[in-house]
Amino acid sequence: MNRYANLKDLQHNLFNGSLTCLDRVNYYLTNIEKKKHLNVFLTVYEKEARERAVLVDNKIKDGTAGKLAGLVVGLKDVLSYKDHPLQASSKILNGFVSQFTGTAVQRLIDEDAIIIGRQNCDEFAMGSSNENSAFGPVLNDIDNSRVAGGSSGGSAVAVMADLCDVSIGSDTGGSVRQPAAFCGVIGLKPTYSRISRHGLIAYGSSFDCIGIFSNNLYNAALSLEIMAGKDEYDSTVSTQPVPSYSNTLNTLPDKKFRVAYMRDTLESEALQPEIKESIYKKIDLLKSAGHSVDAIDFPLNEYVLPTYYILATAEASSNLSRYDGVRYGHRSASSLDLNSLYKKTRSEGFGKEVQRRIMLGTFVLSASYYDAYYTKAQKVRRLIRDSIKAIFSNHDFIILPTTPTTAFKLGEHTNNPIEMYLADLYSVQANVAGVPGISVPCGQDAKELPIGIQIIADDFEESKLFQFSEIIQNLS
C-alpha cells in the first residue's frame, strides 16, 4: 500500500469502496511491527484500532462518517486518553491509567480518527533528542545511529517511518518543530491558546502547545481545524473563531508576501553550513518569485534561550511538585516517613534531566533569587514578544532555521546539557513570544539527513502560515 498524498486522496478510495479503514489499520500495524526497533510506540492499541476501523467503515457505508474518517493517529505519551496508559515516558507514573480524554484527542475521535497507540518521548517532554525517556531513545529511521529529536521524537519518527498518518505531540520550546526537522516531516506549533491544553500533562504551562506532525500540509491543517477552538475545561484557550484552515490551501493568494529573516541566525557560527546554504537558496527563490525578503537585526536573540530556560524550568518545578508518591504512580518502598517518601519517590521516579530542570526552576523561584532571575526573565519575555510583534507590523512572516544542525549522533551531547539546550537555539522564539511556527522540509545535507526551514507568523495567522508553507514547498 502506497502513501497517500493527503486525507482527501485516501478518503476518495475509502468512499468508493476500493479500500477500507481496516485495511489501513492493518497496514500500519504491520509497519509498526517491522520497525519496532525504532522504539516509537510504548503501547499499540491493536485490537481497539481494528474495532474502531470496522466501526468507521460502517459509518462510511451509512453516509455518517466524520471529517477525519480513515485518519490513523498516534499520541505522544503526554496526552490523556481515557482508560489508556499515560506516563510521560517516566517511571514516576508507572501503572497510571488516564481517567479522562483530553479535549484535543476527543475532538479527533468525534470526527472518526482512529487512535493507534501512544508514542515515546523525552520524560515529561524535557529534552531535544528523545534520549531522556525511561523507555530508551527513539531511533531516526534514516540513520539508526542518530537521534530523532525531542521531545516528541517518537511522534516525528512515526510519521517519518509511515507508522501512522498524523501524530499529535506537544511543543514547549520546539518539541514538535525540532524533531520534525530532524525527521524530514512537517511540524506545526500553533498560536499559544489556539488548542485547549485540557488533557495535556503540564511542563511549562505558559509555553505548552499541542502540535501536529504530518507528511503533508492538508492533513496538518485539517487536524488543527478539528482540534482548535474554545473549551470550557481550559480557561486559557482562545475563543476566537476557528477558520477552515484546510480550505485555505485550495485558494492560494495571488499577493506577494513580505518576509523577514534574522541576519544573525543565518550568520551564526553555530549553524551548519549546509542548512545556511539551503535556506539562502529558498530566500533567493522567494525573491525570484516576486516576494520581498528583508534581512533584519534582532538584538534580543541572545536573551531568548536563557529567558526560556529560566521560565520553563520555574514552571516545571511548580507543575511537577504534584508527583509525590502519595496519590498515584511510583511510590518508594524504602521510605520511613512522609518526608522520606517525597524525597525517595522523586529521586527514584524522575530521570536526571527532569531532576536537573526541577532544581534549576526551584533555584530561580527561591526567595533570594526570584527577582534576579524569574521576575527579570518575565520582563525580558515581554520585550521579546513586543519586538517580534513589531516585526509583523511590516512583514507577514519571519523565516529562520529550525535547528542549528541536522540530526546528531546518539550520545553526542548527553554529557553536556548546555550543548543539548543549544539544539533549541532557533525554535524557542515562537514559544517565548507565543506566536505560531511551522517547520517544513528544506532539502538534505551531504549525509542525506533532512533539513528544516522554520516559518513564524503573527498570532492566529495559521491560515497564512499554511499558505506560505505551500509556496515554500513548491519553490524549486
C-alpha positions in Angstrom: 0.0 0.0 0.0 1.5 3.3 -1.0 1.4 6.5 1.0 -1.4 8.8 0.0 -0.8 12.4 -0.8 -3.3 13.5 1.8 -6.5 12.5 3.6 -8.6 13.7 0.6 -6.9 11.1 -1.7 -7.3 8.4 1.0 -10.9 9.1 1.5 -11.6 9.0 -2.2 -10.7 5.3 -2.1 -12.4 4.7 1.2 -15.7 6.2 0.0 -15.7 4.4 -3.4 -15.1 1.1 -1.6 -11.7 0.2 -3.1 -10.1 0.5 0.4 -11.3 0.1 4.0 -10.2 1.6 7.2 -9.4 -1.9 8.4 -7.0 -2.3 5.5 -5.4 0.9 6.5 -5.0 0.0 10.2 -3.6 -3.4 9.3 -1.1 -1.8 7.0 0.1 0.4 9.8 0.2 -2.4 12.4 2.4 -4.4 10.0 4.7 -1.4 9.6 4.9 -0.9 13.4 5.9 -4.5 13.9 8.5 -4.3 11.2 10.0 -1.1 12.6 9.6 -1.8 16.4 13.4 -1.5 16.7 12.9 2.3 16.3 11.3 2.3 19.8 8.5 4.6 18.6 5.4 3.1 20.3 5.1 2.4 24.0 1.7 0.8 23.6 0.0 -0.2 20.4 -3.8 -0.3 20.6 -4.0 -3.2 18.1 -7.4 -4.7 19.0 -9.1 -1.4 19.7 -7.8 0.2 16.5 -9.2 -2.7 14.4 -12.5 -2.5 16.1 -12.6 1.3 15.6 -11.7 0.8 11.9 -14.7 -1.5 11.4 -17.0 1.0 13.1 -15.8 3.8 10.9 -16.1 1.6 7.8 -19.7 1.1 8.7 -20.3 4.8 9.2 -18.8 5.4 5.7 -21.3 2.9 4.3 -24.1 4.6 6.1 -23.0 8.1 5.0 -22.5 9.3 8.6 -18.7 9.3 8.7 -16.9 12.3 10.2 -14.3 14.6 8.6 -11.4 12.5 9.7 -12.7 9.1 8.7 -9.7 6.9 7.9 -7.1 9.1 9.5 -4.8 7.0 11.7 -3.3 9.0 14.6 -0.6 8.4 17.2 -0.5 10.2 20.5 2.6 11.4 22.3 2.7 10.0 25.8 1.7 13.2 27.4 -1.9 13.3 26.1 -4.8 11.9 28.1 -6.9 9.1 26.5 -9.4 7.6 28.9 -8.7 4.1 30.2 -5.3 4.0 28.4 -1.8 4.2 29.9 -0.3 7.7 30.4 3.1 8.3 32.0 5.0 11.0 30.1 7.7 8.3 29.5 8.6 8.5 33.2 9.0 5.8 35.9 7.2 8.1 38.3 3.9 7.4 36.6 4.3 3.6 36.3 0.9 2.0 36.1 -1.1 5.2 35.7 -4.2 5.0 33.5 -5.8 8.1 32.3 -9.2 8.9 33.9 -10.5 11.1 31.0 -9.8 12.0 27.4 -8.3 15.4 26.7 -10.2 17.9 24.6 -8.0 17.8 21.5 -7.9 14.0 21.4 -11.7 13.8 21.9 -12.3 16.1 19.0 -10.2 13.9 16.8 -12.2 10.8 17.9 -15.5 12.6 17.4 -14.6 13.1 13.7 -13.8 9.4 13.3 -10.0 9.5 13.6 -8.5 6.1 14.7 -6.0 6.2 17.6 -3.4 3.5 17.0 -1.1 3.9 20.1 0.9 6.1 22.4 4.4 7.2 21.4 7.7 7.5 23.2 9.1 10.9 24.1 11.6 12.6 26.4 10.5 12.3 30.0 7.9 14.9 30.8 8.6 16.5 27.4 12.0 17.7 28.6 14.7 17.1 26.0 15.9 17.7 22.5 16.8 14.2 21.4 14.4 11.7 22.9 17.2 10.2 24.8 15.7 11.1 28.2 12.8 8.6 28.1 12.6 5.9 30.8 11.9 3.5 27.9 15.1 4.3 26.0 15.8 6.5 22.9 13.8 6.7 19.7 16.0 6.0 16.7 16.0 8.1 13.5 14.6 6.0 10.6 17.1 7.3 8.1 20.2 6.5 10.3 19.6 4.4 13.4 22.8 5.8 15.0 21.2 9.3 15.1 18.6 10.9 17.3 15.0 11.6 16.3 15.0 15.0 18.0 12.9 15.8 21.0 10.9 15.9 23.0 8.3 14.5 20.6 10.8 12.2 18.8 8.5 9.1 18.7 5.7 11.1 17.2 8.0 12.5 14.5 9.5 9.1 13.6 6.0 7.6 13.5 5.1 9.9 10.6 8.6 9.7 9.0 8.6 5.9 9.1 5.0 5.5 7.8 3.6 4.2 11.0 0.5 6.5 11.1 -0.9 9.4 9.1 -0.6 12.0 11.8 0.9 12.3 15.2 -0.1 14.6 17.9 2.7 16.0 20.1 3.5 18.9 22.3 5.8 21.9 21.8 7.1 23.8 24.8 10.4 25.1 23.3 10.5 23.5 19.9 9.5 19.9 20.7 7.4 19.5 17.6 9.3 21.6 15.1 12.8 20.4 16.1 12.2 16.6 15.6 10.1 17.4 12.5 13.2 19.0 11.0 15.4 16.0 12.1 12.9 13.6 10.5 12.0 15.5 7.3 8.3 15.9 8.1 6.0 18.9 8.8 5.8 20.0 12.4 3.3 22.7 13.5 3.2 24.6 16.7 0.0 26.8 16.7 -0.5 30.1 18.5 -0.5 29.6 22.2 -4.1 29.1 23.3 -5.3 28.0 19.8 -5.7 24.4 21.0 -7.0 23.5 24.5 -4.4 22.1 26.9 -7.0 20.2 28.8 -5.6 16.6 29.0 -2.0 17.6 28.3 0.5 16.8 31.0 1.9 20.1 32.0 5.6 21.0 31.7 5.7 24.8 31.2 2.1 26.0 31.3 2.7 29.4 29.7 4.6 27.8 26.9 3.0 24.4 26.2 1.2 23.9 22.9 -0.3 20.8 21.4 1.2 20.4 17.9 0.9 18.3 14.8 3.2 16.1 12.7 2.2 15.2 9.2 3.7 14.4 5.8 1.5 17.0 4.1 0.1 20.4 4.9 -3.5 19.4 4.2 -3.6 16.8 7.0 -2.0 19.2 9.4 -4.4 22.0 8.5 -7.5 19.8 8.8 -6.3 18.3 12.2 -5.8 21.8 13.6 -9.2 22.8 12.3 -10.8 20.0 14.2 -8.8 20.4 17.5 -8.7 24.2 17.8 -11.3 26.4 19.5 -12.8 27.3 22.8 -13.2 24.8 25.6 -15.0 25.1 28.9 -12.3 22.9 30.5 -9.4 25.4 29.7 -9.7 29.0 30.8 -6.6 29.9 28.9 -7.8 28.8 25.5 -8.8 31.4 22.9 -12.4 32.0 22.0 -11.5 33.3 18.6 -13.4 31.6 15.7 -11.6 28.7 14.0 -11.1 29.3 10.3 -11.3 26.5 7.8 -7.6 26.0 7.5 -7.8 23.1 5.1 -9.8 25.2 2.6 -7.2 28.0 2.6 -4.8 25.6 0.9 -7.2 25.4 -2.0 -7.1 29.1 -2.5 -3.5 30.3 -2.5 -3.4 34.1 -2.7 -2.0 35.9 -5.7 -0.5 38.5 -3.5 3.3 38.7 -2.8 4.3 38.4 0.8 6.7 40.5 2.8 9.2 38.2 4.5 11.9 38.9 7.1 14.8 36.8 8.2 17.0 37.4 11.2 20.5 38.1 9.9 22.3 36.8 13.0 20.5 33.4 12.9 21.9 32.7 9.4 25.3 34.2 10.1 25.9 32.3 13.3 28.9 30.1 13.6 26.7 27.5 15.3 24.7 27.0 12.1 25.7 24.0 10.0 26.8 25.4 6.6 24.5 23.2 4.6 21.5 24.5 6.5 22.6 28.0 5.8 23.1 27.3 2.1 19.7 25.6 1.9 17.8 28.5 3.5 19.6 31.1 1.4 18.6 29.2 -1.6 14.9 29.4 -0.6 15.4 33.1 0.0 16.7 33.6 -3.5 13.8 31.6 -4.9 11.3 33.7 -2.9 12.8 36.9 -4.3 12.7 35.5 -7.9 9.0 34.7 -7.4 8.4 38.4 -6.5 8.2 38.2 -2.7 10.1 40.9 -0.8 12.7 39.4 1.6 14.5 41.6 4.1 17.4 40.9 6.4 16.7 42.3 9.9 18.6 42.6 13.1 17.1 41.2 16.3 19.3 42.3 19.2 17.3 40.4 21.7 18.1 37.0 20.2 20.9 36.3 22.7 18.4 36.6 25.5 15.7 34.3 24.1 17.2 30.9 25.1 18.2 31.9 28.7 14.8 33.6 29.2 13.1 30.4 28.0 15.1 28.1 30.3 14.6 30.3 33.4 10.8 30.5 33.0 10.2 27.0 31.7 12.2 25.3 34.5 10.4 27.5 37.0 7.1 26.4 35.7 8.3 22.8 35.6 9.3 23.0 39.3 5.8 24.1 40.2 4.0 21.7 37.8 5.9 18.6 38.8 5.5 19.1 42.5 2.3 17.1 42.3 4.2 13.8 41.6 5.0 12.9 45.2 4.1 9.1 45.5 1.0 9.8 47.6 -1.9 9.6 45.2 -0.8 7.7 42.1 2.2 6.4 40.2 5.5 5.2 41.7 5.9 5.1 45.4 9.2 4.4 47.1 9.2 1.1 49.0 12.1 2.3 51.3 10.6 5.4 52.8 10.3 5.7 56.6 8.1 8.8 56.9 6.3 11.4 54.8 9.4 13.5 54.2 11.5 10.5 53.0 8.5 9.3 50.9 8.6 12.5 48.9 12.4 12.5 48.6 12.9 8.9 47.7 9.9 8.7 45.4 11.0 11.7 43.4 14.7 10.6 43.3 13.8 7.1 42.1 11.0 8.2 39.8 12.4 11.2 37.9 15.3 10.9 35.5 18.4 13.0 35.7 17.3 15.7 33.2 13.9 16.2 34.9 15.7 16.4 38.2 18.1 19.0 36.8 15.3 21.2 35.5 13.3 20.9 38.7 16.4 22.0 40.6 17.0 24.9 38.2 13.4 26.0 38.5 13.4 25.7 42.3 16.5 27.9 42.4 15.2 30.7 40.3 11.9 30.7 42.3 13.7 30.8 45.6 13.2 34.0 47.7 16.8 35.1 47.3 16.9 34.8 43.5 13.2 35.3 42.5 13.7 39.0 41.5 17.1 38.5 40.0 16.0 35.7 37.7 12.3 34.9 37.4 11.0 38.5 37.6 13.7 39.8 35.2 13.1 36.9 32.8 9.3 37.8 32.7 10.2 41.3 31.8 12.6 40.2 29.0 9.9 37.9 27.7 7.6 40.8 27.3 10.3 42.7 25.4 10.9 39.8 23.1 7.2 39.4 22.3 6.8 43.1 21.7 9.8 43.1 19.4 8.6 40.1 17.4 5.1 41.6 17.1 6.8 44.8 15.8 8.4 42.9 13.0 4.9 41.7 12.0 3.7 45.2 11.6 5.9 45.4 8.5 6.3 41.8 7.5 4.0 38.8 7.0 6.5 36.1 8.1 9.8 35.5 9.7 11.9 32.7 8.3 14.9 31.1 10.2 16.5 27.7 10.6 14.5 25.2 12.6 17.7 23.7 14.1 21.4 24.6 14.2 22.4 21.2 12.8 20.9 18.1 11.3 20.2 15.1 13.5 23.2 14.4 15.6 24.6 11.0 16.9 23.1 9.2 19.8 25.0 10.1 22.9 26.8 13.0 21.3 25.5 15.7 23.7 24.2 13.7 26.6 27.2 14.6 28.9 26.9 18.3 28.2 23.5 19.8 29.0 24.4 23.2 27.6 25.2 21.6 24.2 21.8 19.8 24.3 20.0 23.0 25.2 21.6 24.8 22.2 19.6 22.4 20.0 16.6 24.7 20.8 18.5 27.8 19.8 16.1 28.7 16.9 12.9 27.1 18.0 12.3 28.8 21.3 11.5 32.3 19.8 8.0 31.2 18.8 7.3 29.8 22.3 8.6 32.8 24.2 6.5 35.1 22.0 3.5 32.8 21.9 3.2 33.0 18.1 2.6 30.1 15.6 5.5 28.4 13.9 6.0 25.6 11.5 8.9 23.5 10.2 8.8 22.3 6.7 11.4 20.1 4.9 14.1 22.1 3.1 16.4 19.6 1.4 19.2 17.4 2.8 22.8 17.7 3.9 25.7 15.7 2.4 24.8 12.7 4.6 21.2 12.8 3.3 19.9 13.9 6.7 16.8 16.2 6.5 17.0 20.0 6.9 14.0 22.0 8.1 13.2 25.6 7.5 11.1 27.4 10.1 8.4 29.9 9.4 6.9 32.1 12.1 3.7 34.2 11.7 1.7 36.6 13.9 -0.9 35.5 16.4 -3.7 33.4 14.9 -2.3 33.7 11.4 -2.2 29.9 10.9 -4.1 30.2 7.6 -1.5 32.4 6.1 1.2 30.2 7.6 -0.2 27.1 5.8 -0.5 29.1 2.5 3.1 30.4 2.7 4.4 26.9 3.7 2.8 25.6 0.5 4.6 28.3 -1.5 7.9 27.4 0.2 7.4 23.7 -0.6 6.7 24.4 -4.3 9.7 26.7 -4.8 12.4 25.0 -7.0 
